[in-house]
Every structure is written in structure tokens, then in C-alpha cells.
Amino acid sequence: MAIFKDIIQDINGWLKVLAEFGLSLILVFVLIDVLFPGTTGIINNLAKIVESFAKEGIVGLIALLIFLLIYKR
């Protein structure tokens, strides 16, 4: 049973590394899009995501807060 726990912890560690890498890429693309508008289109995509949460009202806000709490964990 300890072997499976170690495997799951290893997978969890790799997933965290991949998520951090993805967030780093998003930040780089935002910076590129700010310096050279319209090159990556990521700002438009992020605006659409925020808009979709805003359209849902309080339910969207709660969903966004839950997502942030899970991410911080």
C-alpha cells in the first residue's frame, strides 16, 4: 500500500510542476500580448473567461472562489 501512496505523491508532484509551468506560459503570453497587441490573443480569451463567470452572478463568483481555494491548496 505504501508503494501506491508514493506513486500517487509522485504523480501529484508532477501535476503541480506542470500547472506552475502552464501558469508561467500564460504570464509570458500576456506579457507578449501587452507588448505586441493581438499576437497571442490570450487577453481576449482571459476576458471571455472572466465574463463567463460574471454572467452567472453569485453562482459564478462562488465557482471562481472555489476554484481559487482549490488552486491555493
PDB file as gemmi writes it, atoms N, CA and C in Angstrom:
CRYST1    1.000    1.000    1.000  90.00  90.00  90.00 P 1                      
ATOM      1  N   MET A   1       0.813  -1.188   0.000  1.00  0.00           N  
ATOM      2  CA  MET A   1       0.000   0.000   0.000  1.00  0.00           C  
ATOM      3  C   MET A   1       0.863   1.261   0.000  1.00  0.00           C  
ATOM      4  N   ALA A   2       2.022   1.193   0.634  1.00  0.00           N  
ATOM      5  CA  ALA A   2       2.899   2.363   0.686  1.00  0.00           C  
ATOM      6  C   ALA A   2       3.445   2.700  -0.695  1.00  0.00           C  
ATOM      7  N   ILE A   3       3.600   1.697  -1.536  1.00  0.00           N  
ATOM      8  CA  ILE A   3       4.104   1.926  -2.893  1.00  0.00           C  
ATOM      9  C   ILE A   3       3.115   2.770  -3.684  1.00  0.00           C  
ATOM     10  N   PHE A   4       1.822   2.443  -3.567  1.00  0.00           N  
ATOM     11  CA  PHE A   4       0.804   3.207  -4.277  1.00  0.00           C  
ATOM     12  C   PHE A   4       0.751   4.641  -3.785  1.00  0.00           C  
ATOM     13  N   LYS A   5       0.911   4.826  -2.501  1.00  0.00           N  
ATOM     14  CA  LYS A   5       0.901   6.179  -1.944  1.00  0.00           C  
ATOM     15  C   LYS A   5       2.079   6.989  -2.492  1.00  0.00           C  
ATOM     16  N   ASP A   6       3.241   6.348  -2.592  1.00  0.00           N  
ATOM     17  CA  ASP A   6       4.404   7.031  -3.158  1.00  0.00           C  
ATOM     18  C   ASP A   6       4.190   7.369  -4.624  1.00  0.00           C  
ATOM     19  N   ILE A   7       3.579   6.462  -5.366  1.00  0.00           N  
ATOM     20  CA  ILE A   7       3.306   6.716  -6.783  1.00  0.00           C  
ATOM     21  C   ILE A   7       2.343   7.880  -6.940  1.00  0.00           C  
ATOM     22  N   ILE A   8       1.297   7.909  -6.137  1.00  0.00           N  
ATOM     23  CA  ILE A   8       0.315   8.998  -6.209  1.00  0.00           C  
ATOM     24  C   ILE A   8       0.960  10.325  -5.820  1.00  0.00           C  
ATOM     25  N   GLN A   9       1.820  10.325  -4.822  1.00  0.00           N  
ATOM     26  CA  GLN A   9       2.521  11.549  -4.435  1.00  0.00           C  
ATOM     27  C   GLN A   9       3.443  12.028  -5.542  1.00  0.00           C  
ATOM     28  N   ASP A  10       4.111  11.103  -6.231  1.00  0.00           N  
ATOM     29  CA  ASP A  10       4.968  11.469  -7.357  1.00  0.00           C  
ATOM     30  C   ASP A  10       4.153  12.088  -8.491  1.00  0.00           C  
ATOM     31  N   ILE A  11       3.028  11.461  -8.805  1.00  0.00           N  
ATOM     32  CA  ILE A  11       2.160  11.980  -9.866  1.00  0.00           C  
ATOM     33  C   ILE A  11       1.630  13.350  -9.480  1.00  0.00           C  
ATOM     34  N   ASN A  12       1.231  13.504  -8.226  1.00  0.00           N  
ATOM     35  CA  ASN A  12       0.740  14.786  -7.743  1.00  0.00           C  
ATOM     36  C   ASN A  12       1.822  15.858  -7.857  1.00  0.00           C  
ATOM     37  N   GLY A  13       3.046  15.514  -7.536  1.00  0.00           N  
ATOM     38  CA  GLY A  13       4.151  16.457  -7.660  1.00  0.00           C  
ATOM     39  C   GLY A  13       4.373  16.893  -9.096  1.00  0.00           C  
ATOM     40  N   TRP A  14       4.332  15.933 -10.021  1.00  0.00           N  
ATOM     41  CA  TRP A  14       4.498  16.270 -11.435  1.00  0.00           C  
ATOM     42  C   TRP A  14       3.355  17.145 -11.935  1.00  0.00           C  
ATOM     43  N   LEU A  15       2.139  16.867 -11.493  1.00  0.00           N  
ATOM     44  CA  LEU A  15       0.999  17.677 -11.916  1.00  0.00           C  
ATOM     45  C   LEU A  15       1.125  19.117 -11.416  1.00  0.00           C  
ATOM     46  N   LYS A  16       1.625  19.283 -10.203  1.00  0.00           N  
ATOM     47  CA  LYS A  16       1.841  20.633  -9.685  1.00  0.00           C  
ATOM     48  C   LYS A  16       2.892  21.372 -10.508  1.00  0.00           C  
ATOM     49  N   VAL A  17       3.955  20.667 -10.874  1.00  0.00           N  
ATOM     50  CA  VAL A  17       5.005  21.277 -11.697  1.00  0.00           C  
ATOM     51  C   VAL A  17       4.439  21.682 -13.058  1.00  0.00           C  
ATOM     52  N   LEU A  18       3.629  20.815 -13.659  1.00  0.00           N  
ATOM     53  CA  LEU A  18       3.025  21.132 -14.949  1.00  0.00           C  
ATOM     54  C   LEU A  18       2.070  22.323 -14.849  1.00  0.00           C  
ATOM     55  N   ALA A  19       1.300  22.397 -13.766  1.00  0.00           N  
ATOM     56  CA  ALA A  19       0.386  23.518 -13.576  1.00  0.00           C  
ATOM     57  C   ALA A  19       1.158  24.827 -13.412  1.00  0.00           C  
ATOM     58  N   GLU A  20       2.232  24.803 -12.653  1.00  0.00           N  
ATOM     59  CA  GLU A  20       3.051  26.005 -12.485  1.00  0.00           C  
ATOM     60  C   GLU A  20       3.689  26.419 -13.810  1.00  0.00           C  
ATOM     61  N   PHE A  21       4.122  25.444 -14.600  1.00  0.00           N  
ATOM     62  CA  PHE A  21       4.689  25.741 -15.910  1.00  0.00           C  
ATOM     63  C   PHE A  21       3.631  26.369 -16.815  1.00  0.00           C  
ATOM     64  N   GLY A  22       2.424  25.830 -16.772  1.00  0.00           N  
ATOM     65  CA  GLY A  22       1.325  26.386 -17.565  1.00  0.00           C  
ATOM     66  C   GLY A  22       1.011  27.817 -17.179  1.00  0.00           C  
ATOM     67  N   LEU A  23       0.995  28.090 -15.878  1.00  0.00           N  
ATOM     68  CA  LEU A  23       0.751  29.464 -15.432  1.00  0.00           C  
ATOM     69  C   LEU A  23       1.876  30.399 -15.862  1.00  0.00           C  
ATOM     70  N   SER A  24       3.094  29.903 -15.844  1.00  0.00           N  
ATOM     71  CA  SER A  24       4.221  30.711 -16.318  1.00  0.00           C  
ATOM     72  C   SER A  24       4.068  31.031 -17.799  1.00  0.00           C  
ATOM     73  N   LEU A  25       3.644  30.051 -18.582  1.00  0.00           N  
ATOM     74  CA  LEU A  25       3.416  30.295 -20.005  1.00  0.00           C  
ATOM     75  C   LEU A  25       2.315  31.321 -20.224  1.00  0.00           C  
ATOM     76  N   ILE A  26       1.251  31.225 -19.440  1.00  0.00           N  
ATOM     77  CA  ILE A  26       0.162  32.197 -19.558  1.00  0.00           C  
ATOM     78  C   ILE A  26       0.677  33.599 -19.280  1.00  0.00           C  
ATOM     79  N   LEU A  27       1.483  33.750 -18.233  1.00  0.00           N  
ATOM     80  CA  LEU A  27       2.034  35.070 -17.915  1.00  0.00           C  
ATOM     81  C   LEU A  27       2.939  35.591 -19.025  1.00  0.00           C  
ATOM     82  N   VAL A  28       3.737  34.714 -19.610  1.00  0.00           N  
ATOM     83  CA  VAL A  28       4.601  35.127 -20.721  1.00  0.00           C  
ATOM     84  C   VAL A  28       3.750  35.570 -21.912  1.00  0.00           C  
ATOM     85  N   PHE A  29       2.703  34.808 -22.227  1.00  0.00           N  
ATOM     86  CA  PHE A  29       1.844  35.174 -23.347  1.00  0.00           C  
ATOM     87  C   PHE A  29       1.106  36.487 -23.099  1.00  0.00           C  
ATOM     88  N   VAL A  30       0.702  36.731 -21.850  1.00  0.00           N  
ATOM     89  CA  VAL A  30       0.060  38.007 -21.523  1.00  0.00           C  
ATOM     90  C   VAL A  30       1.047  39.150 -21.731  1.00  0.00           C  
ATOM     91  N   LEU A  31       2.270  38.968 -21.280  1.00  0.00           N  
ATOM     92  CA  LEU A  31       3.298  39.990 -21.465  1.00  0.00           C  
ATOM     93  C   LEU A  31       3.552  40.247 -22.949  1.00  0.00           C  
ATOM     94  N   ILE A  32       3.640  39.185 -23.731  1.00  0.00           N  
ATOM     95  CA  ILE A  32       3.831  39.347 -25.178  1.00  0.00           C  
ATOM     96  C   ILE A  32       2.647  40.072 -25.798  1.00  0.00           C  
ATOM     97  N   ASP A  33       1.429  39.720 -25.359  1.00  0.00           N  
ATOM     98  CA  ASP A  33       0.234  40.349 -25.911  1.00  0.00           C  
ATOM     99  C   ASP A  33       0.135  41.815 -25.507  1.00  0.00           C  
ATOM    100  N   VAL A  34       0.663  42.178 -24.347  1.00  0.00           N  
ATOM    101  CA  VAL A  34       0.665  43.582 -23.940  1.00  0.00           C  
ATOM    102  C   VAL A  34       1.688  44.368 -24.761  1.00  0.00           C  
ATOM    103  N   LEU A  35       2.859  43.781 -24.961  1.00  0.00           N  
ATOM    104  CA  LEU A  35       3.903  44.471 -25.722  1.00  0.00           C  
ATOM    105  C   LEU A  35       3.584  44.540 -27.216  1.00  0.00           C  
ATOM    106  N   PHE A  36       3.010  43.459 -27.747  1.00  0.00           N  
ATOM    107  CA  PHE A  36       2.661  43.390 -29.166  1.00  0.00           C  
ATOM    108  C   PHE A  36       1.196  42.977 -29.272  1.00  0.00           C  
ATOM    109  N   PRO A  37       0.273  43.940 -29.218  1.00  0.00           N  
ATOM    110  CA  PRO A  37      -1.163  43.619 -29.152  1.00  0.00           C  
ATOM    111  C   PRO A  37      -1.639  42.726 -30.295  1.00  0.00           C  
ATOM    112  N   GLY A  38      -2.458  41.754 -29.931  1.00  0.00           N  
ATOM    113  CA  GLY A  38      -3.085  40.874 -30.903  1.00  0.00           C  
ATOM    114  C   GLY A  38      -2.238  39.709 -31.369  1.00  0.00           C  
ATOM    115  N   THR A  39      -1.042  39.529 -30.827  1.00  0.00           N  
ATOM    116  CA  THR A  39      -0.198  38.438 -31.322  1.00  0.00           C  
ATOM    117  C   THR A  39      -0.628  37.082 -30.789  1.00  0.00           C  
ATOM    118  N   THR A  40      -0.986  36.998 -29.527  1.00  0.00           N  
ATOM    119  CA  THR A  40      -1.369  35.700 -28.972  1.00  0.00           C  
ATOM    120  C   THR A  40      -2.867  35.582 -28.741  1.00  0.00           C  
ATOM    121  N   GLY A  41      -3.558  36.675 -28.517  1.00  0.00           N  
ATOM    122  CA  GLY A  41      -4.993  36.645 -28.276  1.00  0.00           C  
ATOM    123  C   GLY A  41      -5.362  36.141 -26.895  1.00  0.00           C  
ATOM    124  N   ILE A  42      -4.395  36.006 -26.020  1.00  0.00           N  
ATOM    125  CA  ILE A  42      -4.688  35.445 -24.696  1.00  0.00           C  
ATOM    126  C   ILE A  42      -5.486  36.412 -23.829  1.00  0.00           C  
ATOM    127  N   ILE A  43      -5.282  37.691 -24.015  1.00  0.00           N  
ATOM    128  CA  ILE A  43      -6.030  38.660 -23.213  1.00  0.00           C  
ATOM    129  C   ILE A  43      -7.519  38.573 -23.546  1.00  0.00           C  
ATOM    130  N   ASN A  44      -7.846  38.404 -24.824  1.00  0.00           N  
ATOM    131  CA  ASN A  44      -9.253  38.229 -25.206  1.00  0.00           C  
ATOM    132  C   ASN A  44      -9.834  36.956 -24.601  1.00  0.00           C  
ATOM    133  N   ASN A  45      -9.049  35.887 -24.617  1.00  0.00           N  
ATOM    134  CA  ASN A  45      -9.532  34.627 -24.042  1.00  0.00           C  
ATOM    135  C   ASN A  45      -9.740  34.740 -22.538  1.00  0.00           C  
ATOM    136  N   LEU A  46      -8.810  35.391 -21.838  1.00  0.00           N  
ATOM    137  CA  LEU A  46      -8.973  35.573 -20.399  1.00  0.00           C  
ATOM    138  C   LEU A  46     -10.181  36.466 -20.096  1.00  0.00           C  
ATOM    139  N   ALA A  47     -10.397  37.472 -20.936  1.00  0.00           N  
ATOM    140  CA  ALA A  47     -11.558  38.347 -20.747  1.00  0.00           C  
ATOM    141  C   ALA A  47     -12.855  37.560 -20.918  1.00  0.00           C  
ATOM    142  N   LYS A  48     -12.885  36.639 -21.872  1.00  0.00           N  
ATOM    143  CA  LYS A  48     -14.081  35.812 -22.071  1.00  0.00           C  
ATOM    144  C   LYS A  48     -14.333  34.898 -20.872  1.00  0.00           C  
ATOM    145  N   ILE A  49     -13.268  34.367 -20.295  1.00  0.00           N  
ATOM    146  CA  ILE A  49     -13.426  33.505 -19.117  1.00  0.00           C  
ATOM    147  C   ILE A  49     -13.982  34.302 -17.947  1.00  0.00           C  
ATOM    148  N   VAL A  50     -13.418  35.482 -17.701  1.00  0.00           N  
ATOM    149  CA  VAL A  50     -13.908  36.328 -16.606  1.00  0.00           C  
ATOM    150  C   VAL A  50     -15.344  36.749 -16.875  1.00  0.00           C  
ATOM    151  N   GLU A  51     -15.653  37.063 -18.125  1.00  0.00           N  
ATOM    152  CA  GLU A  51     -17.015  37.461 -18.488  1.00  0.00           C  
ATOM    153  C   GLU A  51     -18.002  36.330 -18.241  1.00  0.00           C  
ATOM    154  N   SER A  52     -17.592  35.089 -18.524  1.00  0.00           N  
ATOM    155  CA  SER A  52     -18.493  33.955 -18.298  1.00  0.00           C  
ATOM    156  C   SER A  52     -18.782  33.767 -16.807  1.00  0.00           C  
ATOM    157  N   PHE A  53     -17.785  34.020 -15.956  1.00  0.00           N  
ATOM    158  CA  PHE A  53     -18.044  33.964 -14.512  1.00  0.00           C  
ATOM    159  C   PHE A  53     -18.952  35.114 -14.088  1.00  0.00           C  
ATOM    160  N   ALA A  54     -18.760  36.280 -14.680  1.00  0.00           N  
ATOM    161  CA  ALA A  54     -19.557  37.450 -14.302  1.00  0.00           C  
ATOM    162  C   ALA A  54     -21.013  37.295 -14.732  1.00  0.00           C  
ATOM    163  N   LYS A  55     -21.256  36.637 -15.853  1.00  0.00           N  
ATOM    164  CA  LYS A  55     -22.624  36.449 -16.341  1.00  0.00           C  
ATOM    165  C   LYS A  55     -23.456  35.608 -15.389  1.00  0.00           C  
ATOM    166  N   GLU A  56     -22.821  34.699 -14.717  1.00  0.00           N  
ATOM    167  CA  GLU A  56     -23.540  33.785 -13.831  1.00  0.00           C  
ATOM    168  C   GLU A  56     -23.893  34.408 -12.485  1.00  0.00           C  
ATOM    169  N   GLY A  57     -23.439  35.606 -12.239  1.00  0.00           N  
ATOM    170  CA  GLY A  57     -23.766  36.296 -10.996  1.00  0.00           C  
ATOM    171  C   GLY A  57     -23.096  35.672  -9.784  1.00  0.00           C  
ATOM    172  N   ILE A  58     -23.861  35.480  -8.731  1.00  0.00           N  
ATOM    173  CA  ILE A  58     -23.310  34.987  -7.470  1.00  0.00           C  
ATOM    174  C   ILE A  58     -22.823  33.547  -7.617  1.00  0.00           C  
ATOM    175  N   VAL A  59     -23.476  32.749  -8.452  1.00  0.00           N  
ATOM    176  CA  VAL A  59     -23.049  31.365  -8.659  1.00  0.00           C  
ATOM    177  C   VAL A  59     -21.676  31.343  -9.325  1.00  0.00           C  
ATOM    178  N   GLY A  60     -21.462  32.212 -10.292  1.00  0.00           N  
ATOM    179  CA  GLY A  60     -20.159  32.301 -10.939  1.00  0.00           C  
ATOM    180  C   GLY A  60     -19.082  32.770  -9.989  1.00  0.00           C  
ATOM    181  N   LEU A  61     -19.435  33.708  -9.136  1.00  0.00           N  
ATOM    182  CA  LEU A  61     -18.473  34.201  -8.139  1.00  0.00           C  
ATOM    183  C   LEU A  61     -18.092  33.095  -7.162  1.00  0.00           C  
ATOM    184  N   ILE A  62     -19.070  32.335  -6.715  1.00  0.00           N  
ATOM    185  CA  ILE A  62     -18.790  31.229  -5.800  1.00  0.00           C  
ATOM    186  C   ILE A  62     -17.936  30.173  -6.500  1.00  0.00           C  
ATOM    187  N   ALA A  63     -18.243  29.869  -7.767  1.00  0.00           N  
ATOM    188  CA  ALA A  63     -17.446  28.893  -8.515  1.00  0.00           C  
ATOM    189  C   ALA A  63     -16.007  29.375  -8.670  1.00  0.00           C  
ATOM    190  N   LEU A  64     -15.831  30.664  -8.934  1.00  0.00           N  
ATOM    191  CA  LEU A  64     -14.488  31.227  -9.063  1.00  0.00           C  
ATOM    192  C   LEU A  64     -13.739  31.153  -7.740  1.00  0.00           C  
ATOM    193  N   LEU A  65     -14.407  31.463  -6.641  1.00  0.00           N  
ATOM    194  CA  LEU A  65     -13.764  31.385  -5.321  1.00  0.00           C  
ATOM    195  C   LEU A  65     -13.379  29.948  -4.967  1.00  0.00           C  
ATOM    196  N   ILE A  66     -14.241  29.001  -5.292  1.00  0.00           N  
ATOM    197  CA  ILE A  66     -13.927  27.591  -5.026  1.00  0.00           C  
ATOM    198  C   ILE A  66     -12.719  27.162  -5.853  1.00  0.00           C  
ATOM    199  N   PHE A  67     -12.680  27.593  -7.119  1.00  0.00           N  
ATOM    200  CA  PHE A  67     -11.533  27.269  -7.970  1.00  0.00           C  
ATOM    201  C   PHE A  67     -10.252  27.845  -7.385  1.00  0.00           C  
ATOM    202  N   LEU A  68     -10.298  29.077  -6.917  1.00  0.00           N  
ATOM    203  CA  LEU A  68      -9.105  29.695  -6.324  1.00  0.00           C  
ATOM    204  C   LEU A  68      -8.683  28.999  -5.032  1.00  0.00           C  
ATOM    205  N   LEU A  69      -9.645  28.595  -4.218  1.00  0.00           N  
ATOM    206  CA  LEU A  69      -9.310  27.888  -2.986  1.00  0.00           C  
ATOM    207  C   LEU A  69      -8.661  26.542  -3.287  1.00  0.00           C  
ATOM    208  N   ILE A  70      -9.176  25.844  -4.282  1.00  0.00           N  
ATOM    209  CA  ILE A  70      -8.591  24.554  -4.653  1.00  0.00           C  
ATOM    210  C   ILE A  70      -7.180  24.773  -5.195  1.00  0.00           C  
ATOM    211  N   TYR A  71      -7.002  25.817  -5.991  1.00  0.00           N  
ATOM    212  CA  TYR A  71      -5.676  26.078  -6.571  1.00  0.00           C  
ATOM    213  C   TYR A  71      -4.667  26.421  -5.489  1.00  0.00           C  
ATOM    214  N   LYS A  72      -5.075  27.232  -4.516  1.00  0.00           N  
ATOM    215  CA  LYS A  72      -4.152  27.628  -3.439  1.00  0.00           C  
ATOM    216  C   LYS A  72      -3.738  26.447  -2.577  1.00  0.00           C  
ATOM    217  N   ARG A  73      -4.598  25.472  -2.483  1.00  0.00           N  
ATOM    218  CA  ARG A  73      -4.350  24.304  -1.660  1.00  0.00           C  
ATOM    219  C   ARG A  73      -3.233  23.519  -2.242  1.00  0.00           C  
TER     220      ARG A  73                                                      
END                                                                             
